[in-house]
């Protein structure tokens, strides 16, 4: 199975808690503001993500999700 990591930009307030708990240093704060005027987190290095869900657990705004997706048929 494959996994998809998603951050809801307009829900994220850029607190940085997800960044501090990421074991692979995948996340960073965006230089662009969201609709609420915050600088949200984003996946700077998505290929390094091990889908451990630590960022999802730590996020106080429940802005990060990791979902299981089906791999395309070969």
Secondary structure as UniProt FT lines:
FT   STRAND          2..7
FT   TURN            9..11
FT   HELIX           17..21
FT   TURN            23..24
FT   STRAND          27..33
FT   TURN            35..36
FT   STRAND          39..43
FT   HELIX           46..48
FT   HELIX           54..58
FT   TURN            60..61
FT   STRAND          64..69
//
